[in-house]
Amino acid sequence: MQPQNTNKKKILFANMAADGHFNPLTGIAAHLLEQGHDVRWYTSKQYEEKIQKMGIPMYRFKRALEMNIENVDELFPDREANTSKLAKLKYDMKNIFILRGPEFAEDIKEIYEEFDFDVLVADILFVGAPLIKEALKVPVVLIGICPLMSSSKDWAPTGLGLTPANSVLGRTKHRMLRWVARNILFKEVGNFMNDVYVRYGIPPYKGLLFDGWMEKGDLLLQSGVPGFEYQRSDMPSNVRFVGALLPEHLKKAGNFSLAHKLKQYNKVILVTQGTAERDVEKLIVPVLEAYKNSRYLVIATTAGSKTQELRERFPYENLMIEDFINFNEVMPLADVYVTNGGYGGVMLAISHGLPMVLAGLHEGKNEITARAGYFGLGENLNTEKPTVQQLKQGVEKVLKGEEYRDNVVRLAEEFANYDTYQLCEKYIMELLEKRGPVVRRLSGQFSLS
């Protein structure tokens, strides 16, 4: 039974169709529902079952393209023609993100006629959010599902995976890179986004595209803590750190069913490539090769990709290969976490004081792995496809280096000081109280061209 809430709000959640965009929002939504708010969700049909289990009404994509990691290349056959990382990134920003914004906005405008929500809560890359904010004059809360994307005069531009410079020469180089990113590398994509903004009466944004996405939100609830961000003198005023935003299903953790098996081995290695990376040869296979038939237990989670094939290929007693494992159950028992740098997994590892070996560059993971290395939370291998030897050297270095675990435990203590979901509700309610009653309106024309 939900509690009586005399200040009940209507809240619509929305996300891009990717697990890394959906999962971090589920804990917030579940908490707000438990507090008696009217919570509903707009997203892809692939999340319908999970949302129904949470007891939340859902609106499916209607005009918006049903796109996910499995069908993106089929929907965009020319995507693979972009051979460089930069070219593919710009292609994805246009086609996967920016062009979907008007479709999202048109769908949500229709939803608003039935469910006149007080606030839209969306992942930071949900490009329909600023269009809805302008058209319906409702406040927008963005959820930071990755490290802070905004530019800083103290750093290199976001996306390059560069850590802060300590020298005059380094800072000069970073200043030049910021100019190049704004005026050359991402200028075309920025203009593309501004064309959409102008059609909806939103002033064009003169800075980097990433900054514009951040600043369009009334509030940015950032997953993480200040201790996992580089020091900066120009923190955006709408940012609020809230601790680790983790999937709702991970709360239901019990005792790890195979904990007795762990006692037979010297060390326990947990390895995953997350839910989006289907090429098991990148990380899982090299770790299995490195430690097969050894005194280390390897627990590999595949997210359902080639699980049985891997079991047949690596039929060793010290290797556990599973589709999914509740990380809240196994991380307290592990000695090192090998990951491609998915933000949710890194947040969870830090929360459990678990040091890492990281190997990931694409889809913004270079920013995550760079931070983990910079703060001494593990070894950043600075590659997308590490060799067996590179991984083994990284794992052994972390296992022998007490400073890694000391660093991550200190950061875990900072995370523990955040009552994440209470803070999220507090900040959202403060925003709504400050803005006052929303004037209901159904204006604003959306062009899908």
N, C-alpha and C positions, 0 to 999 in steps of 0.2 A: 504494500500500500504506500502510495506517495504521500509525503507530508503536506499539510495545508500550508500554502504559501500566499500570504496576503499581497505580495508584490510580484505576482506571477507574470513572467514575460513570455512573449512569443519569439522563439529563436529558430532561425533556419540555418542549418549547416550545409556546406557545399565543398566539394573537393574535385581536383583532377583525378582521372581514373588510373591511379597508381597506388600501390599499397603504402609507399612512403609518404603519400599525401593524405591517405585515408586513416591509417592506423593511429597517428598521433592525436587525431581529433576525437577518437572514440572515447577516451577516458574523460575528456571535458564534457562531451555530450551526455554520457552516462551520469556524471555527477550532477549536471544541471537538471536532468530528468528526475533524479532522486530528490532534488530540492523542490520539486513541484512545478518547474517551468514547463511550458508547452514547447517541446523540442521536436523538430522535424528535420528531414534530410533530403537534399537534392544531389543525386549522384548517378553513376553508371549502374546498370542492372547487375553487374558482377558483384556488387556489395549488398544486394537486396537481402539475401539470407542472413548475413551478419547483422544488418540493421534491424531486421525483423526480430532476431533473437534478443536484441537490446530493448525491444518494445517501443521502437521509435517509428512513426509513420514515415514513409519514403515517397519521394517524387522521382521518377526515372528521367534520365535524359530523354527529351522528346525531339527537339530540333538539333540538339548538340550531337555531334558525331560520336558514336560508340567506338572508342579507340582505347587500346591497351597495349601492353608490352608484347602480346602475342600477335596482334594483327596490324601493328603500326606500319611495318614494311609492306604489307599487302595493300593497305589503304593509300600509302604514299610510295609507289614503286620507284619514283625518281630520287627517293631519299638516299639510297646507297650510292648514287652518282657523286655525292659530296664526299670525296675521299679524305679531306683534311678534317681534323677535329673542329677547327674554327668554322669551316663551311657547314659541317653537319650541325653544329650548335646553332648557327644563325638560321639554318633551314628549320630546325626544330622550334626555335623561338617564334618564327613566323607561323608555321603550319600547325604545330601541336598546341601552342599556347595562344598567340595573339588572335589568329583567325577563329579560334573557338570562343573567344570572349563574347562577341555579339550573339552567338547561338545560346550560350549560357544565359545571357541577359534576357533574351526573348523568352526562354523557358521560365525564368524566375519571375519575369513580369506577369506571366500568366498565373503562376503559383500565387502571387501576391493578391490576385483578385479573390482567391479562396482563403488564403492564409496570410493576413496582413501583419507580417512579422515585425517585431520591434528592432531586430538587429540581425545582420547577416554575419555568420562566423565561417571563414573560409581559409583554406591553406594559402600561403603567401603567393603561390604561382597560379591561383585561380583568377584568370584575367577578367572574368565577368564582374568581379567585385567592384571596381571603380565605376563601371558603367551603371550598375544597379544603384550605387550610392548617388550618382548624379540624377538618374531617372526617377527614382522613388524617394530620394532624400531620406533614406534610412542610414543609420550609422553602420560602419563596416569594421569588424574585428578580424585582423589577419593573424594567422598562426605561423610562427617561424619554425618550419619543419627541417631547416638546415642552418648552418652557421649564418650569422648576420650577413646579408647580401649588400648592405649599403656601403657606398664608398666612404673613405676617410682620407683626410689630408695627411694622416699618419701612416697609411699603408699603401701597398700596391693595389691596383684595381682588382675587384672581386672576379674570380674565375680562373686566375692564373696559378693559384695554389702557392703563392709566395708568402713567406713569413716576414714580419717587420724588419726593416733594415736598421743596423746599428751605426752605420758610418754616414758621413756627409755624402760620399759618392753613391752609396746605396739609396739614400733618401732622394737624391737628385734623380737617380734612375727611376725610382718609383713614381716620382712626380711626372716625369716624361711619359711613363707607361700610362698613367691616368689620362694624360692629354691624348695619347694615341688611342686608347680605348674609347674615349668619348667622341673624338673627332674623326676617327678612321675606322677602327675595328667594328664598333657597334653603331656607328652613325646611321647606316642604312636601316638597321632593325629599329633603332629609335625613331626614325622618321616614319617607318611603317606603323609603329604603335601610335605615334602622334596623329596619323591620318585617321585612326579609329577614334581617338580621343576627340578630335575636332568635330567629327560627325555627331557626337553626343554632347556637344557644348562644353567639353572639358578642355581647359587651356593646354596647349602642347607643353611637354616637359623638356627642358633644355639640357638636363644632365643625363647621366647614364640610365638606360632603361631599368636596370635593377633598382636604382634609387627611386625612380618614379613609382614602381610597383609598391615599394615599402611605404612611401610617403602618402600614397592614396588611401591608406587605411587610417581610420580614426585612432586605432590602437593596434599595436603589434605585440602579441603575447609570444615571447621568444622561448622556445624549448632550449633549456640549458641554464647556465649560470655565468656571471661575469668572469669567473676564473677559467672558463673555457673560451674566452674571447680575448683577442689582442687588446692591449691598452690603447685607448683613443681619447682625443680631446674634444670630439665632436659627435657624441652619441645622439642619435635622433630622439626628439622629445616624446615620440609616441611609443617607444620601446619599453616593455616591462619583462624582465626575466622571471620565469615561473618554475624553474627546475625542470626535471625530465618529464616530457610528455610521452607517455608510453601507451601501447595498445591496451584496451580494456580487458581483453581476454587473458593477458598476462597476470592480472590480479588474482586469478583463480589458480594459484600455484599450491601444490601440495609437496610431499616428499618425492624426490626423484626415484622412480620405481627401480632403477638399476644401480642405486647408490652402493650397494654391497660389492658390485663388480669393480668399482673404482679403487677399492682398497688393495686390489691385487697388483696395482701398477704404481710406478714411481711418480709419474706426473700425468696430468689430464689436460689434453689440448682440445679446445672447442673451435671448430672451423665452420664458417658459413660464407656464402656469397650473397645472402639476402634473397628476396623474392623475385627481383627483376632480372638478375643475371643467370641465364640458362646455360652458359658455356662452362660446364663443370671442369674443363681442362685448365681454366685460368687459376684456380686456387685450391679447390677441393682435391683434385687428382694429385697435384704436387705434394700436398701435405700427406695424403695417404701413401704416396710413394716413399716419402721421406721417413715415415715412421711405421710402415708395415712390419709386422712380426718383431716389434721392439718391446721394451719395458715401459713405454708410454702408451696410455690409452688415448685414442683419437675418437672424438665424437663429432661426426659430420652431419650437418643438416642441409638438405638439398632443395627445400621448398617444392618437392615433388618432381624434380628434374633428374631423370635417369637413376633413380634410387636403386631399383632392382638390378639394373645393368652394372652399377658400381659395386653392389654386394657380390655379384658373380665375378667381377674382375678383381676384387680385393677380399677374398674369403679368409681373412685372418681374425683370430680371436680378439686381438687388441683394437680392432676397428669397429665402431658402431656407426652405421649409416642409416639415417632416418629422414623421412619427409620433413617432419616438424618435431621440435622439442620445446617445451616451455622453458625459456631461458632463465626465468626467475627460479626454476628448480635446479638447473644444472650449473649456472654461473657461480653460485657460492662454493661449488665443489671443484671448479676448474682452476688451473694454474696459469693458463694463457689463452687468449682469445685471438684467433686468426680471422681477419675480416677484410672485405674489400672497402670498408669505410662507410657502410650505410649508417645514417645519422642516428636512427632509433637504436640500432644495436650498440653503437658507440656510447650513447647516453646510458643504456642499460648496463654496459660493462663498467662504466665509471661508477654508476650507482652501487655496483657490487664490489668495487675496489679491485677489478680484474685488469691486469696489464695486457697490452695488445701487440700484435704484429699486424701491420696494415699494408695492403697493396691494392690501391684503387686510384684512378685518375679521372675517369669519364663521369658524365652526369653530375658534375660538381663535387665528386668525392675527393678530388685533389685538395679542396679547401678543408675538408674534414680530416683527412689523413695528415695534412700539413700541421694542423693545430695539435693533433695528438702527439706528433713528433716534437713539435716546438715546446710543448709543456711537459715533455718527458714521460708521457703516459705509456709509451711503447716505442717500437721500432717502425718507422715509416720507410718502406722499401722503395718508394718513389717509382713504382712501375705498375702497369696494369696486368702484366703476365710474368710473375716471378718464376725463376727456375726452382727446381727441387733444392738445390744447394743454397740459393738465396733465402728461401723460406726456412730451411733448417738452421742456417746461421742466425737468422732473425729470432727464431724461437729460442734457440740455446742462449743467445745474448740476453733476452728478456728473462728467461728462467734463472740465469746466474746473476742478473743485476738487480739487487734489492732496491735500488733507487727508483726503478720503474713502479714497483708496487707501492713504495712509500709515497710517490707523487700522486698516483691514482687514488690511494686511500685518503690523502689530504683533500683531494678534490671531491671525493665521495662525501666527506664530512660537510663540505659546502652545499652539495646537493641536498643533504639530509635536513638542512635548515629551511628548505622550501616546502610549504604545504601546498603542493602544486595546484590541486583542483579548487581548494578554497580560495587561493589567490586568483585563479582564472575567473571564478564567479565574482569575487570582490571587484576586480578591475572592470569587468563587463557591466556590473550594476552601477559602479561609479560613473562610467561613461554615459549610461542611459539617464542617470539622475542629473548629470551635468547638462545634458542636451535637452532634457525636458521631454514632454509628449511629442511623439512623431506625428506630423501632419500627414494624414493618409493621402496619397496621390497616385494616380495612374497616368503619368505623362511621360514624355520622352519617346522619341521614335528610334527604333533599332533597325539598322540596315545590315543585312546578312551578306551583302556583296563584298 
